[in-house]
């Protein structure tokens, strides 16, 4: 199959592109290598995908372009059968400082992708959304019927993008699905995430930093489970027009997570605390029963199993990954 992955040099998009190439598909990646975090991590992702292709698996093409540019998007979509739209301006806290940038990338960029896909009648568009669309919980775990009242410009922009995708599916007869990711982590993850912070600091003898009192909880989702959910959408149209939670179905207090990583790597360290940002979510917890019903989705990693896998990968790749993490 011919697959376009926007944002395919980033964390989730890069894992999707690599897996699709490994599965024998022809993959095109559109990415502007935005320096939101160290570009060296993205360059490593590109090399991983190229190596997969050179080893006789699928084909891989990298296109340097921006989803905000209609021509870039139209050219990249080309004859794609499937479009996985992962490109986005990430980060809850930075969105408070620059909300219009998040609108330009996450909303206008999504519209450009949807319009280009509609013009060539692609088989399916899969849009990356976020648990940030929910905002303050009225109940937990979040199911897809929970009110969507985001408390950050990032969350608002992701909600707008997913609603456009579902609306296009309704009125233009485009097969489009939005996946609401719950705090995805794993190899090559962004340096400024809690798990990366805790692991890198502990391995370097520095105390983990917790923002707030640590009682906030997160549903952390291992990248392999996210990839499996996306792969399923190459095979079925049952999710068309829907927004689906993709999480671990588990959650953990941030303080507990920091303590467990500390105890595993550097038990002599004390935890440290800093001010919590007002836009940070208090709690996240996914009800994935809808994805289970439609996609046979079942997370295979508990949070603790996923963290152990990430720590093992970190140690094996520390020589190239850690300098980039510490520099970001």
NUNUDO-883095 format. One line per field, with one value per residue (C-alpha): residue in one letter; x, y, z negated; residue number from 1. Coordinates in nm, 4 decimals. Each point is the difference from the previous one (the first is absolute). Example, Ala and Ser with C-alpha at 12.3 -4.5 7.8 and 13.67 -1.06 7.14 Angstrom:
<recs>
finu = [A S]
c1 = [1.2300 0.1370]
c2 = [-0.4500 0.3440]
c3 = [-0.7800 0.0660]
kevex = [1 2]
</recs>
This chain:
<recs>
finu = [X X X X X X X X X X X X X X X X X X X X X X X X X X X X X X X X X X X X X X X X X X X X X X X X X X X X X X X X X X X X X X X X X X X X X X X X X X X X X X X X X X X X X X X X X X X X X X X X X X X X X X X X X X X X X X X X X X X X X X X X X X X X X X X X X X X X X X X X X X X X X X X X X X X X X X X X X X X X X X X X X X X X X X X X X X X X X X X X X X X X X X X X X X X X X X X X X X X X X X X X X X X X X X X X X X X X X X X X X X X X X X X X X X X X X X X X X X X X X X X X X X X X X X X X X X X X X X X X X X X X X X X X X X X X X X X X X X X X X X X X X X X X X X X X X X X X X X X X X X X X X X X X X X X X X X X X X X X X X X X X X X X X X X X X]
c1 = [0.0000 0.1021 -0.0045 0.0689 0.0997 0.0005 0.2316 0.1667 0.3381 -0.1541 -0.0566 -0.3302 0.0150 0.3522 -0.1007 -0.2951 0.2195 0.2619 -0.2604 -0.1746 0.3317 0.0811 -0.3381 0.0872 -0.1996 0.1121 0.0326 0.0342 0.0699 -0.0783 0.1793 0.1508 0.2439 -0.1289 0.2563 -0.2576 0.2438 0.3418 -0.0185 0.2697 -0.2617 -0.2125 0.3015 0.0705 -0.3598 0.0397 0.3166 -0.1751 -0.2734 0.2480 0.1898 -0.3241 -0.0639 0.3566 -0.0332 -0.2555 -0.3184 -0.2328 0.1077 0.0576 0.0022 0.0566 -0.1524 0.1069 -0.3237 -0.2562 -0.3653 -0.0774 0.0935 -0.2849 0.2320 0.2392 -0.2904 -0.1626 0.3307 0.0702 -0.3461 0.0415 -0.1347 -0.0034 -0.2578 0.0231 0.0978 0.1124 -0.0091 0.2363 0.1518 -0.0822 0.1387 0.0370 0.0121 -0.2685 0.2105 0.1517 -0.3477 -0.0901 0.2789 -0.0690 -0.3610 -0.0199 0.2871 -0.1962 -0.3007 0.2090 0.1666 -0.2603 -0.3174 0.0920 0.2563 -0.2640 -0.2384 0.2730 0.0467 -0.3736 -0.0481 0.2916 -0.1294 -0.3492 0.1373 0.1591 -0.2501 0.2386 -0.1269 0.0342 0.1383 0.1044 0.0366 0.2009 -0.2000 0.0674 -0.1446 0.0480 -0.3346 -0.1803 0.1258 -0.1134 -0.1528 -0.3645 0.0606 0.2739 0.0933 -0.0774 -0.2240 -0.0697 -0.3327 0.1766 -0.0361 0.2912 0.0977 0.3757 0.1831 0.2970 0.0368 0.1713 -0.3029 -0.2351 0.1987 0.0019 -0.3750 -0.0599 0.2165 -0.1755 -0.3448 0.0904 0.1102 -0.3275 -0.2019 0.1809 -0.0777 -0.3676 -0.0509 0.2665 -0.0142 0.3664 0.1080 0.1527 0.0735 0.1388 0.2026 0.0193 0.3427 0.0642 0.3586 0.1963 0.3548 0.2774 0.3238 0.0920 -0.2643 0.0124 0.2653 -0.2320 -0.2413 -0.0253 0.1330 0.3013 0.0669 -0.0090 0.2130 0.2660 0.0408 0.0231 0.2584 0.2076 -0.0285 -0.2453 -0.3276 -0.3234 -0.2012 -0.3747 -0.2201 -0.2668 -0.0475 0.0119 -0.3547 -0.1104 -0.0447 0.0708 -0.1007 0.3314 -0.0244 0.2959 0.0811 -0.0342 -0.3668 -0.0602 0.1625 -0.2209 -0.3148 0.1070 0.0899 -0.3469 -0.1425 0.1682 -0.2412 -0.3382 -0.2375 -0.2002 0.1542 -0.0867 -0.1434 0.0889 0.2357 0.1526 0.2000 0.3376 0.1418 0.1339 -0.3242 0.2250 0.1290 0.2613 0.0817 0.2930 0.1678 -0.0329 0.1440 0.2974 0.0587 -0.0044 0.2420 0.2216 -0.0059 0.0901 0.2881 0.1283 -0.1655 0.2232 -0.1546 -0.2691 -0.2938 -0.0190 -0.3039 -0.0733 -0.3068 -0.2801 -0.1235 -0.3668 -0.0570 0.1210 -0.2732 -0.0765 -0.0888 -0.0256 -0.1379 -0.1283 -0.3040 0.0968 -0.3078 -0.1099 0.3373 -0.0124 -0.3399 0.0799 0.3720 0.0583 0.2348 0.1560 0.3050 0.2744 0.2294 -0.0739 0.1616 0.2674 0.0775 0.0236 0.2304 0.2296 0.0094 0.0801 0.2776 0.1557 -0.0170 0.1407 0.3009 0.0638 -0.0239 0.1406 0.3065 -0.1986 -0.3345 0.1059 0.2130 -0.2988 -0.2334 0.2306 0.0492 -0.3734]
c2 = [0.0000 0.3615 0.1793 0.3631 0.0795 0.3701 0.0788 -0.3287 0.1019 0.0633 -0.2428 -0.1705 0.0697 -0.1388 -0.3264 -0.0302 0.0670 -0.2512 -0.2692 0.0579 -0.0272 -0.3188 -0.1388 0.0551 0.3147 0.2977 0.2860 0.3715 0.2317 0.3713 0.1847 0.3470 -0.1146 0.2638 0.0548 -0.0236 -0.2554 -0.1124 -0.0703 -0.2641 -0.2388 0.0519 -0.0482 -0.3286 -0.1058 0.0789 -0.2100 -0.2905 0.0061 0.0228 -0.2977 -0.1971 0.0816 -0.0797 -0.3415 -0.0987 0.0777 0.2785 0.3245 0.3298 0.3595 0.3045 0.3306 0.3202 0.1971 0.1645 -0.0901 0.3726 0.0175 -0.1214 -0.0811 -0.1984 -0.2055 -0.0557 -0.1135 -0.2338 -0.1567 -0.0747 -0.3497 -0.1085 -0.2601 0.0747 0.3184 -0.0088 0.3605 0.0170 0.3436 0.2447 0.2701 -0.1853 0.1219 0.1169 0.2609 0.1671 0.0295 0.2487 0.2268 -0.0312 -0.1096 0.1222 -0.2244 -0.2982 0.1077 0.0392 -0.3404 -0.2174 0.1432 0.1568 -0.2746 -0.2662 0.1740 0.0016 -0.3749 -0.0697 0.2154 -0.1665 -0.3447 0.0888 0.1202 -0.3372 -0.2223 -0.1784 -0.3154 0.1274 0.2892 -0.0723 0.3152 0.0121 0.1595 0.0185 -0.0634 0.3751 0.0500 -0.1078 0.2673 -0.0233 -0.3400 -0.0234 -0.3720 -0.2550 -0.1903 0.2217 -0.1615 0.1632 0.1361 0.2082 0.3770 0.1481 0.3210 0.0438 0.2348 0.0818 0.1395 -0.3276 -0.2013 0.2382 -0.0281 -0.3803 -0.0061 0.2288 -0.2200 -0.3217 0.1546 0.1172 -0.3545 -0.1474 0.2724 -0.0647 -0.3688 0.0893 0.2626 -0.0886 -0.3790 -0.0206 -0.2922 0.1813 -0.1107 0.1954 -0.1801 0.1678 -0.0945 -0.0096 0.1100 -0.2221 -0.0985 -0.2325 -0.0069 0.3329 0.1832 0.3764 0.1076 0.2326 -0.2690 -0.1157 -0.3521 0.1235 0.2602 -0.2544 -0.2621 0.2346 0.1876 -0.3175 -0.1537 0.3166 0.0257 0.2895 -0.0126 -0.0372 0.3234 -0.0173 0.2921 0.0479 -0.2271 -0.3191 -0.1116 0.0634 -0.3223 -0.1018 -0.2800 -0.0726 -0.1977 -0.1937 0.0775 -0.3621 -0.0011 0.3245 -0.1445 -0.3083 0.2109 0.2010 -0.3107 -0.1390 0.2966 -0.1262 -0.2929 0.1318 0.2897 -0.0560 0.3066 0.2421 0.3248 -0.0905 0.1270 -0.2850 -0.0075 -0.1713 -0.0431 -0.2589 -0.0217 0.0475 0.3101 0.0905 0.2936 0.2036 -0.0189 -0.3789 -0.0209 0.2181 -0.2067 -0.3285 0.1250 0.1474 -0.3251 -0.1955 0.2229 0.2158 -0.0800 0.2428 0.3056 0.2194 0.1231 0.3722 0.2141 0.3029 0.2087 -0.1697 0.1740 0.1007 -0.1537 -0.3458 -0.2605 -0.1168 -0.3581 -0.2143 -0.3519 -0.1659 -0.2153 -0.1897 -0.2203 0.1717 -0.0666 -0.3542 -0.0535 0.1608 -0.0717 -0.2950 0.2354 -0.1373 0.1620 -0.2520 0.2070 0.1065 0.3271 -0.1789 -0.2438 0.2848 0.2034 -0.3007 -0.0423 0.3696 -0.0096 -0.3018 0.1782 0.3204 -0.1835 -0.1729 0.3293 0.2336 0.0931 0.1860 0.0700 0.1393 0.2904 0.1147 -0.0335 0.1981 0.2681 0.0590]
c3 = [0.0000 0.0573 -0.3373 -0.0887 -0.3581 -0.0827 -0.2883 0.0813 -0.1420 -0.3407 -0.2833 0.0824 0.3726 0.0176 -0.1635 0.2386 0.3037 -0.1144 -0.0639 0.3326 0.1863 -0.1937 0.1047 0.3663 0.0742 0.2076 -0.2466 0.0588 -0.2926 -0.0052 -0.2807 -0.0418 -0.2743 -0.2383 -0.2803 -0.2799 -0.1381 0.1236 0.3733 -0.0430 -0.1389 0.3109 0.2268 -0.1750 0.0667 0.3701 0.0151 -0.1726 0.2628 0.2863 -0.1372 -0.0104 0.3645 0.1056 -0.1622 0.2614 -0.1876 0.1141 0.1636 -0.1789 0.1202 -0.2178 0.1138 -0.1741 -0.0148 -0.2255 -0.0537 -0.0079 0.3688 0.2210 0.2910 -0.2194 -0.1303 0.3389 0.1513 -0.2920 0.0045 0.3703 0.0656 -0.3650 -0.0940 -0.3717 -0.1819 -0.3622 -0.1155 -0.2969 0.0636 -0.2771 -0.2188 -0.3290 -0.3565 -0.2401 -0.1798 0.3091 0.1511 -0.2721 0.1227 0.3748 0.0598 0.3600 0.1048 -0.1301 0.2006 0.3159 -0.0265 -0.1707 0.1524 0.3345 0.0589 -0.0587 0.2402 0.2654 -0.0452 0.0133 0.3116 0.1788 -0.0945 0.1216 0.3330 0.0820 -0.1821 -0.2374 -0.1653 -0.3576 -0.2048 -0.3583 -0.2091 -0.3213 -0.2788 -0.3729 -0.3433 -0.0495 0.1764 -0.3191 -0.2383 -0.3610 -0.0756 -0.0992 -0.0499 0.0607 0.2001 0.2960 0.2592 0.3344 -0.1288 -0.2642 0.0652 0.1939 -0.1775 0.0556 -0.2356 0.2260 0.3522 0.0906 -0.1094 0.1788 0.3230 -0.0130 -0.0618 0.2989 0.2224 -0.0962 0.0387 0.3503 0.0815 -0.1231 0.1771 0.3290 -0.0431 -0.0333 0.2704 0.2595 -0.0337 -0.0978 -0.2156 -0.2982 -0.3564 -0.2959 -0.2655 -0.3395 -0.1341 -0.3741 -0.0814 0.2359 -0.0982 0.1126 0.2031 0.1640 -0.2030 -0.0457 -0.2525 -0.1939 -0.1188 -0.3626 0.0560 0.1975 -0.2665 -0.2813 0.1791 0.1354 -0.3268 -0.2077 0.2328 -0.0332 -0.3777 -0.0010 -0.1959 0.2000 0.0219 -0.0643 0.1021 -0.2651 -0.2997 0.2081 -0.0771 0.3581 0.1962 0.3587 0.2321 0.1754 0.3263 0.1393 0.3633 0.1185 -0.1025 0.1895 0.3126 -0.0163 -0.0192 0.3045 0.1985 -0.0572 0.1910 0.3170 -0.0145 -0.1131 0.0516 -0.3189 -0.1637 0.2798 -0.1304 -0.3590 -0.2682 -0.2014 -0.3234 0.0230 -0.3493 -0.2402 -0.2084 -0.3050 -0.1738 -0.2581 -0.2263 0.1298 -0.3411 -0.0022 0.3508 -0.0993 -0.3126 0.1892 0.2665 -0.2724 -0.1971 0.3139 0.1121 -0.2868 -0.3347 -0.1870 0.1688 -0.1534 0.2080 0.0690 0.0757 0.2155 0.0746 0.1917 0.3138 0.0029 0.3460 -0.1061 -0.0341 -0.3529 0.0967 0.3131 0.0228 0.3166 0.0505 0.3158 0.0284 0.3220 0.1654 -0.1325 0.1588 0.3364 0.0416 -0.2337 -0.1830 -0.3150 -0.1586 -0.0622 -0.2240 -0.3534 -0.1001 -0.1988 0.2829 0.2479 -0.2235 -0.0430 0.3798 0.0457 -0.2622 0.1741 0.3376 -0.1536 -0.1366 0.3321 0.1924 -0.2618 0.2041 0.2679 -0.1723 -0.3345 0.1296 0.2036 -0.2991 -0.2260 0.2658 0.0479]
kevex = [1 2 3 4 5 6 7 8 9 10 11 12 13 14 15 16 17 18 19 20 21 22 23 24 25 26 27 28 29 30 31 32 33 34 35 36 37 38 39 40 41 42 43 44 45 46 47 48 49 50 51 52 53 54 55 56 57 58 59 60 61 62 63 64 65 66 67 68 69 70 71 72 73 74 75 76 77 78 79 80 81 82 83 84 85 86 87 88 89 90 91 92 93 94 95 96 97 98 99 100 101 102 103 104 105 106 107 108 109 110 111 112 113 114 115 116 117 118 119 120 121 122 123 124 125 126 127 128 129 130 131 132 133 134 135 136 137 138 139 140 141 142 143 144 145 146 147 148 149 150 151 152 153 154 155 156 157 158 159 160 161 162 163 164 165 166 167 168 169 170 171 172 173 174 175 176 177 178 179 180 181 182 183 184 185 186 187 188 189 190 191 192 193 194 195 196 197 198 199 200 201 202 203 204 205 206 207 208 209 210 211 212 213 214 215 216 217 218 219 220 221 222 223 224 225 226 227 228 229 230 231 232 233 234 235 236 237 238 239 240 241 242 243 244 245 246 247 248 249 250 251 252 253 254 255 256 257 258 259 260 261 262 263 264 265 266 267 268 269 270 271 272 273 274 275 276 277 278 279 280 281 282 283 284 285 286 287 288 289 290 291 292 293 294 295 296 297 298 299 300 301 302 303 304 305 306 307 308 309 310 311 312 313 314 315 316 317 318 319 320 321 322 323 324 325 326 327 328]
</recs>
